[in-house]
Amino acid sequence: MPRLARKAAIDAREALRFPTYFPAILAVDGKYRSIVVDDISDHGAHVIAPFAVAVGSGVTLIASAMRVRATVVRSTPRGYGLRLDEPIQPLRVVRANLAGPGQRG
């Protein structure tokens, strides 16, 4: 990995991260699969997923207040790390997904 790309990847991992736990959908190859988001930041997320997705795959992460394209950048024992193609507002997303039915975050 070129030096600047490696530095950018490290900087993205150091972004303010929010531990959370809410259900979401991961669209992979035209299939919609249930997952849980357990960590989110403005440029990334970690998802718990009981199915295989190859590192480098393009996916779409879907939840209340969020629909964003992403790339699978790492596999973990419980799921996958995603790099989001565009920044999100993580606190807005967490609030929207933890609010009760009919409520907005």
RONULUM-300470 format. One record per atom (N, C-alpha, C): residue in three letters; x, y, z. Coordinates in steps of 0.05 Angstrom, whole numbers, plus 5000, padded with zeros to 4 digits. Layout:
// RONULUM-300470
alaXYZ/...
//
This chain:
// RONULUM-300470
met501749775000/met500050005000/met501850255000/pro501450444982/pro503050684982/pro502850835008/arg504950985015/arg505051115041/arg502751295047/leu501951465027/leu499651645032/leu497051495036/ala496651285020/ala494151125023/ala494150995051/arg496450895060/arg496550765086/arg495950965108/lys497051215106/lys496451425125/lys493551495125/ala492251515102/ala489451575101/ala487751355114/ala488551105110/ala487050885122/ala487350895153/ile489750955162/ile490150975191/ile488551215202/asp488551445189/asp487051675198/asp484051615200/ala483051465180/ala480151395180/ala479551215204/arg481351035211/arg480850855234/arg480951015260/glu482251245260/glu482451405285/glu480151595288/ala478351605269/ala475951785271/ala474351715296/leu472951905306/leu471251865330/leu469251645324/arg469351425339/arg467651195335/arg465551175357/phe463251075350/phe461051055369/phe460150765371/pro460750635395/pro459650365399/pro456650385400/thr455350195387/thr452450195386/thr451449905382/tyr448949865378/tyr447949605372/tyr445149635361/phe444849635334/phe442249665322/phe442049495297/pro439749385290/pro439349225266/pro439549405241/ala440549285220/ala440649425194/ala440549205172/ile440849305148/ile440849125124/ile443449175109/leu444648965100/leu446948985083/leu446248865056/ala446249035035/ala445648935008/ala448248844995/val448348594988/val450748464976/val449948314951/asp450948394928/asp450348254903/asp447348234899/gly445848444904/gly442948444900/gly441348294920/lys442548194941/lys441148054963/lys441248224988/tyr438948245002/tyr438748405026/tyr438948215050/arg441048265067/arg441548085090/arg441448245116/ser440248125136/ser440048255163/ser442748245176/ile443548465188/ile446048485203/ile445548665228/val447548695244/val447448885266/val449949065264/val449449325267/val451649525268/val452449545297/asp455049495302/asp455949515330/asp458049725335/asp458749875314/asp460750085315/asp460350255291/ile460350525294/ile459950695271/ile461550955274/ser462451065252/ser463751325252/ser462851465226/asp463951705222/asp463051855198/asp463951725172/his466051565172/his467051435147/his467151125149/gly466051005170/gly466250715172/gly464350595192/ala464250335191/ala462550185210/ala463649905213/his462949785235/his463349495238/his460649365241/val460249155226/val457649015227/val458048725235/ile456148625250/ile456048335258/ile454448195236/ala455648005223/ala454247865201/ala455047575201/pro452947395201/pro453547105201/pro453846985174/phe454647145154/phe455047035127/phe457647145116/ala458547025094/ala461147095082/ala460847315062/val462647515063/val462947725044/val465947765039/ala466747775015/ala469647795009/ala470648085014/val472948105026/val474248365029/val474548485001/gly473948734999/gly474048874973/gly471248894960/ser469348744970/ser466648754959/ser465249024963/gly463749114943/gly462049344946/gly459349264957/val458349404977/val455849344990/val454349604995/thr451849585004/thr450349815012/thr449349765041/leu449849955058/leu448949935086/leu446450105089/ile444249975099/ile441650095100/ile440550085128/ala439650315139/ala438350325165/ala436850585166/ser435350635187/ser433950895190/ser435951115188/ala435351325172/ala437051555168/ala439651505154/met439851265141/met442351205127/met441951005105/arg443051065082/arg443250875060/arg445750965045/val447950805049/val450550895039/val452050655027/arg453350705004/arg455050504992/arg457650485009/ala458750245009/ala461150205026/ala462749975013/thr465249955023/thr467049735014/thr467849575039/val467749315037/val468749145059/val471749165059/val472849265081/val475749305083/val477149105101/arg475648975118/arg476848765135/arg474748575145/ser475748335150/ser474048125162/ser474848095191/thr472948065208/thr473448035237/thr472147775246/pro472747685270/pro471547435280/pro468547435280/arg467247675283/arg464347685285/arg463047815260/gly464647925242/gly463348065220/gly465348195202/tyr464848455196/tyr466448605176/tyr466748895183/gly469049005175/gly469449295176/gly468749405149/leu467349625149/leu466449755124/leu467650045122/arg468550115099/arg469250395093/arg467050515077/leu465750725088/leu463450845074/leu464451025051/asp463051015029/asp463851175005/asp463351475009/glu461651555027/glu461151835033/glu460751865063/pro461452095074/pro461152125103/pro458152135112/ile457652035136/ile455052045148/ile455252205174/gln452952255186/gln452852375213/gln452252145232/pro454252025244/pro453851785260/pro451951815284/leu452052045298/leu450252075320/leu447352085311/arg446852215288/arg444152225277/arg443151945271/val444851785259/val444151515251/val443651345276/val445351365296/val444951215321/val442351295334/arg441851545337/arg439351645349/arg436851545334/ala436951555308/ala434651475292/ala434151175295/asn436251015299/asn435850725301/asn435350625329/leu435950795349/leu435350715376/leu432750825387/ala431551015372/ala428951125380/ala426850915376/gly424750945392/gly422550755390/gly420950795364/pro419050615358/pro417350645334/pro415950915333/gly416051035309/gly414751295305/gly416251535316/gln418651485328/gln420151705338/gln422551765320/arg423551995321/arg425952075305/arg428152145324/gly430652075315/gly433052135332/gly433952415328/
//
